[in-house]
């Protein structure tokens, strides 16, 4: 138990720090894009971006995630030829599927420009982003291989390095007066640059050329059998995350798309926390499940369910309380009409952080079909709700639809995790946290409405008082286990 706890604490801590760095860079980049382009051009870029990235699920086929499942198992069994064969198999499959995807977009590009985006500038953006599709084959593959090899520090570098490269390239192209083409050209180039950087690092950690490709058909079948259910999951996931933008592009205008693509990524910042935990838990749970160590898995899940909400609730509720101020300060007055939608999405993200962790745990124990069913169920709800609500309520309707789908995903995924691992449902802990959260936001509202001070001073006083009350409440309601925290602090200091 101790060695695995160390790995989770160290790995999750490092990935979390890198994820936070990546999130900060990404958020700062969004601010620059939003202010530089304005709502309409910002909406145009993300309308094209969302459509192309939506169909990347077709390219992946779930096999990248399958690498994370099987590389640790092959490594434990010293089947290094199987690792190489898996990598080669994934490359071949994704080159073929990418070719089909790119060809389809090129054929449909004129129709999309005229009838969907209704903007001639979208043609160039489509072509540039299709170049990203090519480069991302190897970039995404390398990232998954490092994760499967449990080279967590190297894996954690990918997103911050990608984001800073995109930011620097975009700034360069803005200085060249490329306008809305600047971010598209940055995406077209960045993956090729990063693959050049990471190739020698990968070869150092896994001597690819020292092993042989064997049993290609058998291993390809193994990857597909695990990956195809994840492929269905990816379809559902893409619907949940992107269908609102796609429907907004059709029913609303590019300005609404621009505003929504400011608030959705802002709310999604909290998902980096869940991703940090999931990226470490996936290969570990896979290994522990292979060793039939359910007790360790159950203990880890109980800790995650307890402390995930505890940590993310205060910052989420702060943004919810000061949504208008948040948007105006970072993105400008042109986007402030998205404040209500941001508040709705923040609530949804609170639920989806834990749901996302649950999905990775379920996949790691070999039940990707279950995840597929959960995600597809949530996607169906999201799609139907979007079709009904967006024409009437615009971006607020999109936010409501997404939040409802996230709540459903949490309920279904938690039920399945607890069933498979026989862990205890944390309903009492969650109820206590929601009560503490309600008090937290009530205190903020009371203080801000009572004081007649500078808005920043009011915010500082309200957050400080509410935060103190929140900590006292979770301590006296026994949500925080001090001995447990000290144990993990000792593990960190020891290493």
N, C-alpha and C positions, 0 to 999 in steps of 0.2 A: 504493500500500500504506500509506503513512504517514498519509494523511488518513483512511482507513477505520480504521486502528489507533487513531488519536486518538478517533474517534467511538465505537468500541467501548469503549476504556478509560474515556473520560469518561462516556459514557452508562451503561455497565454499573456504573461506580462509583457514580453518582448513584442509579440504580435500586436497586442493592444496598443503599445506605444507607437509602433510603426503605422498601425491603422489610424490612430489619432492624427499622426503627422500627415498621412495620405489624405485624411478627411479635411484637415485644415488647408492643405494645398489645393484640394479640389474645390473647397468652398470659396477660397480666395480667388481661384480661377473663374468660378461662376460669377463672382462679383464683378470682375474685370470684363467678362464677356457681356454681362447684363448691362453694365454702364456704357461700354464701348459701342455696343450694337443697337441698344434700344429694344423695347419689347417686340416690335415687328420682326426685325432681322434676327434677334435672339430666338424668337419663336420659329422662324424659318429654318435656322440651323438645327434646332432640336426636333423639329417635325421630321426632317430628313434623317437625322441621326437616329431617332426613335424607330422609324420604319425599318431601316437597315439592320439595326441591332436587334430589333424584334425577331427578325428571321434568322439570326445567328444560331438559334436553337436547332435549326435544320442542319447546320454545319457540324455542331458538336456531337450530336447523337448520344450524348451521355457518356461517351467513352473517356473523356478527360477525368471525370469524377471516378470512373472505374479504375483508372490508374492509381488514384489515392487509396482505393480499396485493396488492390491486389499487389502493388509494389511492396508494402510492408510485409505481406504474407510471403511473397517470393523471397524477400530479403531474409526473413527468419529461417526459411527453408534452404537458403543459399542457392536459389534457382536464378542466377544472374543472367543466364541466356534467356530465361522467360521474361525478365525485366526488359532486356533489349528488344525482344520480339514484340512485347506489348507496345513499346514506344514506336517502333517501325510500323506496326499495324495501325496505330492511331494516326500517324502522319499520313499514311496512304488513304485511309478512310476520309480524313478531313480535307485532303487535297482534292479528292473526287467530289465531295459534297460542296466544297467552296466553289469549285468550278461551275457546278450546276447553279448555285445561288447567284454568283456573279453574272452568269449568262442570262438568267431570268430577269435580273434587275436591268441589265443593259437593253434587253428586248422591250421591257415595260417602261423604260425611262421617259420616253416622249409622252406616253399616256399619263404618267404620274405628274409630270411637269405641268401639263395642260389642265388636267381634270381634278387632281387631288391637291397638290401644293399651290397650284394657280400662281406660280411665280417662276419666271425664266431662269433666275439665279440658281434654282434648285438642281438644274441639270449638272452643273459643274460640281456642286456639293455631293451629288450622288456618285459621280465618278471618283472623286477624291476619297470618299469614305469606303468605296469598294476596294481601294488599294489597302486600306486598313484591314479589311477582311483577309487579304493575303498574308500580310505581315503578322497578324494576330494568331495565325495557326501555330507558329513556333513559339511566340511569346507566351501564349496561354498554356501550351504543352510544357514548356520549361518550368513554368510556375507550379504546375501540378506534379511534375516529376520531383522537384525539390520538396514539395509537401509530402509526397509518398515516401521519399527517402528519409523523412523527418529531419531534414535540414531546415529547421524552422526559421532561423535567422536569415538565411538566404531567401527562403520563401517570403518572409515578411518584407523584404526590400523591394519586391516587385512593384507593388502599388504606389508607394511614395516616389520611387524612381520614375515610374511611368507618369505620375501626375506632375512632377516637377519638370520633366522633359516636355510634356505637353504645354505647360505654362510658359516655359522659356521660348519654345518654338512659336507659340501663339503671339507672345509679346513681340518677337522678332518680325513676324509677318504683319502684325498691326503697324509696326513702324514702317513697313514697306507699303502701307496703305492698301492692303488686300481686303479690308472690310470683312464681310461675312464669309469670305473664302479662307480667312486666316486660320480659324480653328479646324476647318476641314482639312487643309493642307498639313497642319500640325499632326492630326490623326493619321494622315496618309504616310507620314515619315517615321513617327516615333517608334513603332514596333520593330522596324528594320534596324534602327539604331540600337535598341535594347537587346535584340537577339545577338548582334555583333558583340556586345559587352558581355552577355551571360554565357555564350557558347563555351569559351575556355573554362569558365567557372564550373559549368556542368560537367565537362570532360574530366576535370580534376576530381570531382566528387563521385562520378560514375564513369569508369573507363569504358566508354561505349564500344570502342573498336577492339577491345580484348575479348568480347563475347560474340556468340553466333546467333543468327536467327533460326530458330527451330520450332517445329509444331505451330506454324503460323495459323493454320486453319483452326486448330483447337483453341489457341489463346484468343484469336479474334472472336470466336464464338463465345468464349468465356466473358470477354469484355462487353460484347454486345448484349449478352443475356443479362448482365448487371446494368449496362448502360441504357438499354432501351426503355426500361421503366423510368429511369431518370430523364430520358428524352421526353417522355410524356410529362414528367414533373416540370421540365424546362418550359414546355409549351404552356402549362398552367402558370408557371412563374412569370413568363413573359407577358401573358395576358394580364396578370395582376398588376405588374409594374408599369406596363406600357399601353394597355388598351385605352386608358383614359386620355392619354395624349393623342393616340390615333383617332379616337372618336371626336375629341375636341377639334382636331385638324379638319375633320369632315363637317361637323355641325357648327363650329364657332369660327373664329378667325385666328390668324397667326399671332396677333397681339395677346389673345387669351391663352394660346399655347405658350407664348413666352412667359407670361405671368405664372402659369401653372408649373412651368419648368424652372422657376425660381423657388417656389414654395415646396414642391415635392422633394427635390434634393436636400433642401434645408431640413425638412422633417426626417429625411432618410439618414442624416448624420448619425442617428442613434443606432442604426443597423451595423455600424462599424464595430460597436461593442460586441454584438452577437457574433459577427464574423470572426473577431479575434478569438473568442472562446471556441467557436465551431472548428476553425482551422486546425487547432491543436487537438480538440476532442475527437475529431473524425478518425485519424489514423490510430490514436490511442485506444478508442473504443473498439475499433476493428480488431486490433491486436488482442485486447482483453477478452473480447467475445470469442476469438479463436481459441483462447486459453481457458474458456468457460469460467472466467472470473467475474461473475455477475455481481458479487458483493461490492467490489471496487467500483463498478459502473454505477450501481445503485447509489452508493455514497456520493459519488461525483455529481450525479444528477440532482440529488437533494440539495447539495450546496449551490449548484447553478440556479435552480428554481428559487431558492431563498434570496440569494444576493443579487440576481439580475435586476429584478424590479426595484430592490432597495437602492441600487446605485443609479439607475437611469431615471427614476421617478422625479427627483428634485430638478435636474437641469431641463427635463422635458416640460415640467410644469412652469418653470421660469419663462421659457420661450412662449408657452401657451398664454401666460399672463401678460406678456409684453410683446405680442405678435406684431402690432402696428409699428412699434418703436424698432423692433428687430428688422423688419423689412425696410423701413425708411433709412435706417442707419447704414445697412449693408448694401442695399440694392437701389435705393432711391424712391422718391415719391411716385414715380410712374408705375410702380409695382404694388403699391400699398393696398389696392383693392383685393389682393389675395390674402389678406389677414385672416378672415374667417375660415377660409379653406385650409390655411396653415394650422390653425387651432384644431380643426377636425382631424387633420392628418397626424398631428402630434399624438393624439389619443390612439390612433390606429397603430402607429409605430411602436408605442409602448408594448402592445400585445405581440407585434410581429417579431420583435427582438427575441423573445423567448420561443416563439413558434419556429423561427429559423434555426435556433439551437436544437430544438426537438427534431426537426427534419434531418439534420446532420447525424444525430444520434441514431435515429431509426434507420437511415441509410447505412451507417457504419456496422450495424448488427445484421446486415444482409436483408433488409426489408424495404428496398427502394420502391417496390410496388405500392406499399402503404403510403409512402410520401406522395407518390404520383396521384393516388386517389384523393388525398387531402388537398393537394394543390389544385387539382382539376376541379374539385368541388368548390373551392374558394374562387377559382377563376371564372367558373360558370356564374356564380353569384355576382362577382364583380362586373362581368360583361353585361349581364342582364340589367343590373342596377344602373350601369353607365348609360346604356341605351335608353332607359326610362328617365333618368335624372338629369343627364347632361343637357338635352334640348331645353329643359325647363329651368334648371338651376345653374347651368354653366360649370365653372370650375368648382363651385361648392358641391354640386351634384357628383362630380368626379371624386372629390375628397371623401364624401359620405360613402360612395360605393367601395372605394379602396379600404376604408376603415372597417366596414362591415365584413369584407372578405378576410381581413387580417384577424378579426375577432373569431371568425369561424375557424380559421387555420390554427389558432392557438387552442381552441377547445378540442378540436379533433386530434391534433398532434400530441397534446398533453395526455389525453386519454390513452393513446396508443403506446406512448413511451412508458407510462406507468403500468400498462398491461404486460408489455414484453419484459420489462426489467424488474417488475414487482416492487417498485418504489412507492412511497407514500404520497398521495395527492396533497400538495401544499395549500389547501384551500384556506386554512386558518391564517397562515402567514400572509397570503395574498390579500385576504379581507382586512387584516390589520394594516397592511401597507396602503391599500386603497383608502382606508379611513384616515391614515396619517397624511396621505396625499391630498385628500379633501380638506383637511385642516390647514395644510400648507398653503394651498391656493386661496382658501378663505381668508387667511391672515394677510396675504399679499393684497387682496382686494380691499379689505377693511382699511389697511394702512394707507394705500394709495388714494382711496376715496376720502380719507379723513385729513390727510396732510395737504397743505397748499405750498409746497416747496418746488424747487427745481426737479424736473422729472427724473434726472439721473440720481439725485440725492434721495428722492422718494424710493426709487428702485433699489438702491443700496440698502436703505433702512429696512424696507419690506422683505427683501431676500434674506438679509441677515437674521431678522427676528423669526421669519418663517422657517429658515433652515435650522436654527437652534431648537425651535419647538419640535420640528420633525425628528431631529436626532434624539431628543429627550423621549419622545413618544415611542420610537422604534426600540429604544433601549429598555424602557420600562414595560413594553409589551412583549419583551423577550424575542424580538425579531433578530437582534444582533447577539451573537454568542462571542463574548470577549475572549474566552479561552481558545475558541476556534480561530479567531483572528490572530491571536498571539502565536498560535502554532504555525500558521502560514507565514507570519513575519519572521519567525525563527528560521524557517526553511529558506526564505529569501536571503537573510543575513548570512546563513551558513554557506550559501553559494555565491 
